[in-house]
Amino acid sequence: MITIPEELLPADGRFGSGPAKVRPEALDYLAMRGDVMGTSHRQAPVRDLVAAVQTGLAELYSIPDGYEVVLGNGGSTLFWDLAVSSLIENRSAHGVFGEFSRKFAKASAAAPFLDDPAVFEAQPGSAAVPEATDADVHAWAQNETSTGAVAPVTRIGDGLVLIDATSAAGGMEADVSQTDAYYFAPQKNFSSDGGLWFAFASPAAIEQAERINASGRWIPASLDFLTAVKNSRLHQTLNTPAVATLLLMEDQINWMLAQGGIGAVAERCRTSSGILYDWALASEFATPFVTEPEHRSPVVATIDFDESVDAKEVSRVLRSHGVVDVDPYRALNRNQLRIACYASVDPDDVRALTGCIDFVVGELGK
Ligand SMILES: *Cc1c(COP(=O)(O)O)cnc(C)c1O
């Protein structure tokens, strides 16, 4: 059994790509605000909390005039189904370069009332944005969490642009005016728990949802974007939200703003992932999985190992020391570690992690 010396270990060993590290200070804040837990989400204390999260997010991303911060229950996966039900009018186009971007394309392809989507696919480890088509929605992910590859956020086509920012928001900058729904969930950079979705929605997105509603399409209430918009304007959700999730998120947003906003937080993420990429490039046994530097994610670093090192074994030893969740995305099935460099992760801990990996690999080779 390998023992990593105490002094090499990171202070906090949570490097998971989702759910991800929750800052201990956010948990203290949650305990302090315990009075709001178990109270009605139709009353002022919870509605004020929702409003504070909406305002904080709008400030963090300087969202353009007329855009609204919409939220609902069910996470980003539900948002795909909601988009299929009430945001795609006839046909969508997708950039697919990993498992998350593929799931949205699949959800659209399965809808009997939509035309088959146009799919523009790139190999895992690269990135794909859709070409401009006559589709009324163009969709891709800013950060493909399953592979650690990023794609640019710029307007494509005449329809709506829907950006999956689940693991990018709160850790990468974006010009929200280039999008019609920049959507995400709180369990990644926002250092909270899962279960909610948020979207920065443009007036055009809301208009398209209104048109689809008026067309007579059957839309389940929980999958109706317009219902979510109406509730969000009242700082509510259609059904009961997880109040603890909102409290953790409120604390994280305030912490990000105190750091200097999204630019400062994005720089911290770039520092963390840069430590990993530089270490891998200098290493005898490790290389960044994403070969094109401009596609390398600043928030999720994927590091391939050569056949001399068993990444699973390295991960097992790390886990037994409380350094957890560095495994690659299941379906990718590579000899790899995947390390989240989200906003809450301390760059010093990332540096310590590289030292731990070097130590474990050295011991395994003996
Ligand atoms: C984590 C993740 C999702 C899924 O989020 P859920 O809230 O669990 O549905 C979707 N897209 C991306 C890019 C992700 O990283």
The ligand as an SDF file (V2000), in Angstrom:
LIG
                    3D

 15 15  0  0  0  0  0  0  0  0999 V2000
  -22.8180   18.5370  -15.7730 C   0  0  0  0  0  0  0  0  0  0  0  0
  -23.2360   18.9370  -17.1250 C   0  0  0  0  0  0  0  0  0  0  0  0
  -24.5420   18.7380  -17.5930 C   0  0  0  0  0  0  0  0  0  0  0  0
  -25.5780   18.0150  -16.7790 C   0  0  0  0  0  0  0  0  0  0  0  0
  -26.0170   18.7980  -15.7060 O   0  0  0  0  0  0  0  0  0  0  0  0
  -27.2070   18.2690  -14.7820 P   0  0  0  0  0  0  0  0  0  0  0  0
  -27.5510   19.4640  -13.9340 O   0  0  0  0  0  0  0  0  0  0  0  0
  -26.6720   17.1140  -14.0010 O   0  0  0  0  0  0  0  0  0  0  0  0
  -28.3210   17.8580  -15.6580 O   0  0  0  0  0  0  0  0  0  0  0  0
  -24.8560   19.1900  -18.8500 C   0  0  0  0  0  0  0  0  0  0  0  0
  -23.9510   19.7910  -19.6340 N   0  0  0  0  0  0  0  0  0  0  0  0
  -22.6850   20.0000  -19.2330 C   0  0  0  0  0  0  0  0  0  0  0  0
  -21.7250   20.6830  -20.1450 C   0  0  0  0  0  0  0  0  0  0  0  0
  -22.2880   19.5720  -17.9700 C   0  0  0  0  0  0  0  0  0  0  0  0
  -21.0320   19.7870  -17.5530 O   0  0  0  0  0  0  0  0  0  0  0  0
  1  2  1  0
  2  3  1  0
  2 14  2  0
  3  4  1  0
  3 10  2  0
  4  5  1  0
  5  6  1  0
  6  7  2  0
  6  8  1  0
  6  9  1  0
 10 11  1  0
 11 12  2  0
 12 13  1  0
 12 14  1  0
 14 15  1  0
M  END
$$$$
